[in-house]
Amino acid sequence: MTNPVCQIVGFGPGCTSFLIAADRQGILPELLGRGLLIHEREGSAEALLPIGVNYDIPSNSDAADFLDGIAPDGLFGPLLDGPAARMIRMAGGRAISLQLVALLVEETRRLALEAIRRHPNSRVAYGSPVTRIGRTAGGWRLHDAQGRGVESPLAVLAAGSAPHLPDGLRRAAAGAGVPLVHSDAVLRPCDVTALLPAGARSIAVVGASHSAFSVLHKLLELYAGGDLRLTLLHTQPIRRMHRGAALARAAGERFDPATDQCPASGRIFRFQGLYTRSRLLYEQILAGQHPAIALRACDDEAAVADALRGADAVIAATGYRPNLPPLTDVRDRPLAAGRNGSAVQVGRDGQLRAADGGTLPGLLGIGLGFGRDGSGIGEPSYRGAPVGINIFQGPDGDALCARALSALQHAAGACLEKEYL
Ligand SMILES: Cc1cc2nc3c(=O)[nH]c(=O)nc-3n(C[C@H](O)[C@H](O)[C@H](O)COP(=O)(O)OP(=O)(O)OC[C@H]3O[C@@H](n4cnc5c(N)ncnc54)[C@H](O)[C@@H]3O)c2cc1C
């Protein structure tokens, strides 16, 4: 295999979304022909099914969102007639189980693999964690755990994010002698009782998001009829998503039309608000229909620590942080990536930003953990990355494809004007 034109870190939904966008934009055959190398740290395709988006909860996006970006006449077109897509389509505009989405991603990976096998310059390297990414004169060199390095003009980071437990919460839980579990573990298809101390009945949940309310749901189902005491501790206000300003007003939501409305969709609190089952549970709690659940607003970490005393366990829905391998510049010196809230900052063009605001040419980011600036998606008051497979497959994927097209044109010898490549 000659040096590929493009390498991707991670074979999860971020990666498959980029491939789906590349298929829709008509550049996938060229990309595969000129060499695509996907590095995946897991050892096999089978090992990917239980991870990624495989959560035992309903989606907070509409079912149609997962199918809209797939080109019917493209390489991934057959997905639309496959079992996962048919089940998803039946749900119309409603939420669906994320396990169905995991199956759809699995089928996407299978089609991608079949296509990759037809191209001698392309391959997927399983069991290949990327440990460092170094800038070179002509692009980026990806180093793996075995000490091998491969260079390409384009590198796409799609390595997702890892569950985040804030230090203050760790200290508070340790100080109170209360076992601490991240919501990620609880929301997977699993036996939740095995994660909690035997007989745990007084459980604190920290957070105000879909994940926090999904945890409450799971615990309610699990201990139905038992003497359960759940306390939701939140340092941020709890918001609900509304499909328009009039609906938000009718629901009594307090919002600022200038900063809390998404210009792209008109939704209020598109990324900060609760959707579907989580929103309903919140409204039921407010209406007093769940006496086992108390909501407790905490001003700061000290108040959270105070509230943990006496709990049998604490489940933290405290979000995720990007899996970003260390970056180095052309002289092998550490290179700090820019941040967009808790996410890695990606410019409008899909390229990563350095901490000093400069562009890292040819280094692209997509998926959980990357926030694309200036996309116009999401309410301006939201500090973080617009997240959703529809966004990865849609506008984010399109931005990456535009960059990839430049690299492909350059590889083909076409004039690129003042491009870095
Ligand atoms: C609880 C929860 C609910 C969500 N609900 C929705 C929803 O309803 N709708 C929606 O559209 N989105 C949802 N998302 C967001 C998002 O779609 C999923 O998190 C999705 O799994 C993100 O895909 P990803 O590829 O970015 O990351 P991942 O799924 O984490 O995949 C990253 C891949 O990279 C690999 N990897 C990591 N590091 C390395 C490395 N150094 N070298 C090589 N490989 C590496 C991993 O093994 C993995 O296979 C949800 C997320 C969470 C956490």
PDBQT file of the ligand as one rigid body, heavy atoms in Angstrom, charges set to zero:
ROOT
HETATM    1  C1  LIG A 501     -25.587   9.052  26.135  1.00  0.00    +0.000 C 
HETATM    2  C2  LIG A 501     -25.504   9.536  24.720  1.00  0.00    +0.000 A 
HETATM    3  C3  LIG A 501     -26.658   9.638  23.954  1.00  0.00    +0.000 A 
HETATM    4  C4  LIG A 501     -26.584  10.082  22.631  1.00  0.00    +0.000 A 
HETATM    5  N1  LIG A 501     -27.726  10.184  21.915  1.00  0.00    +0.000 NA
HETATM    6  C5  LIG A 501     -27.654  10.579  20.619  1.00  0.00    +0.000 A 
HETATM    7  C6  LIG A 501     -28.859  10.678  19.840  1.00  0.00    +0.000 A 
HETATM    8  O1  LIG A 501     -29.948  10.471  20.311  1.00  0.00    +0.000 OA
HETATM    9  N2  LIG A 501     -28.743  11.047  18.540  1.00  0.00    +0.000 N 
HETATM   10  C7  LIG A 501     -27.539  11.320  17.981  1.00  0.00    +0.000 A 
HETATM   11  O2  LIG A 501     -27.497  11.618  16.787  1.00  0.00    +0.000 OA
HETATM   12  N3  LIG A 501     -26.400  11.261  18.698  1.00  0.00    +0.000 NA
HETATM   13  C8  LIG A 501     -26.437  10.908  20.003  1.00  0.00    +0.000 A 
HETATM   14  N4  LIG A 501     -25.283  10.856  20.744  1.00  0.00    +0.000 N 
HETATM   15  C9  LIG A 501     -24.039  11.426  20.200  1.00  0.00    +0.000 C 
HETATM   16  C10 LIG A 501     -23.238  10.611  19.210  1.00  0.00    +0.000 C 
HETATM   17  O3  LIG A 501     -23.986  10.344  18.064  1.00  0.00    +0.000 OA
HETATM   18  C11 LIG A 501     -22.693   9.308  19.772  1.00  0.00    +0.000 C 
HETATM   19  O4  LIG A 501     -21.964   9.555  20.954  1.00  0.00    +0.000 OA
HETATM   20  C12 LIG A 501     -21.753   8.622  18.766  1.00  0.00    +0.000 C 
HETATM   21  O5  LIG A 501     -21.379   7.372  19.298  1.00  0.00    +0.000 OA
HETATM   22  C13 LIG A 501     -20.501   9.448  18.488  1.00  0.00    +0.000 C 
HETATM   23  O6  LIG A 501     -19.734   8.800  17.509  1.00  0.00    +0.000 OA
HETATM   24  P1  LIG A 501     -18.176   9.040  17.401  1.00  0.00    +0.000 P 
HETATM   25  O7  LIG A 501     -17.710   8.220  16.254  1.00  0.00    +0.000 OA
HETATM   26  O8  LIG A 501     -17.888  10.476  17.431  1.00  0.00    +0.000 OA
HETATM   27  O9  LIG A 501     -17.560   8.446  18.759  1.00  0.00    +0.000 OA
HETATM   28  P2  LIG A 501     -17.537   6.937  19.255  1.00  0.00    +0.000 P 
HETATM   29  O10 LIG A 501     -18.838   6.292  19.060  1.00  0.00    +0.000 OA
HETATM   30  O11 LIG A 501     -16.985   6.980  20.642  1.00  0.00    +0.000 OA
HETATM   31  O12 LIG A 501     -16.467   6.234  18.289  1.00  0.00    +0.000 OA
HETATM   32  C14 LIG A 501     -15.103   6.578  18.346  1.00  0.00    +0.000 C 
HETATM   33  C15 LIG A 501     -14.293   5.391  17.832  1.00  0.00    +0.000 C 
HETATM   34  O13 LIG A 501     -12.915   5.763  17.866  1.00  0.00    +0.000 OA
HETATM   35  C16 LIG A 501     -12.133   4.705  18.428  1.00  0.00    +0.000 C 
HETATM   36  N5  LIG A 501     -10.953   5.330  19.029  1.00  0.00    +0.000 N 
HETATM   37  C17 LIG A 501     -10.883   6.145  20.112  1.00  0.00    +0.000 A 
HETATM   38  N6  LIG A 501      -9.622   6.555  20.339  1.00  0.00    +0.000 NA
HETATM   39  C18 LIG A 501      -8.856   5.991  19.352  1.00  0.00    +0.000 A 
HETATM   40  C19 LIG A 501      -7.470   6.047  19.040  1.00  0.00    +0.000 A 
HETATM   41  N7  LIG A 501      -6.597   6.767  19.771  1.00  0.00    +0.000 N 
HETATM   42  N8  LIG A 501      -7.007   5.332  17.964  1.00  0.00    +0.000 NA
HETATM   43  C20 LIG A 501      -7.874   4.607  17.197  1.00  0.00    +0.000 A 
HETATM   44  N9  LIG A 501      -9.215   4.516  17.472  1.00  0.00    +0.000 NA
HETATM   45  C21 LIG A 501      -9.700   5.214  18.521  1.00  0.00    +0.000 A 
HETATM   46  C22 LIG A 501     -13.079   4.062  19.448  1.00  0.00    +0.000 C 
HETATM   47  O14 LIG A 501     -12.700   2.738  19.730  1.00  0.00    +0.000 OA
HETATM   48  C23 LIG A 501     -14.415   4.156  18.707  1.00  0.00    +0.000 C 
HETATM   49  O15 LIG A 501     -14.662   3.036  17.891  1.00  0.00    +0.000 OA
HETATM   50  C24 LIG A 501     -25.335  10.423  22.068  1.00  0.00    +0.000 A 
HETATM   51  C25 LIG A 501     -24.184  10.332  22.860  1.00  0.00    +0.000 A 
HETATM   52  C26 LIG A 501     -24.259   9.899  24.153  1.00  0.00    +0.000 A 
HETATM   53  C27 LIG A 501     -22.988   9.823  24.957  1.00  0.00    +0.000 C 
ENDROOT
TORSDOF 0
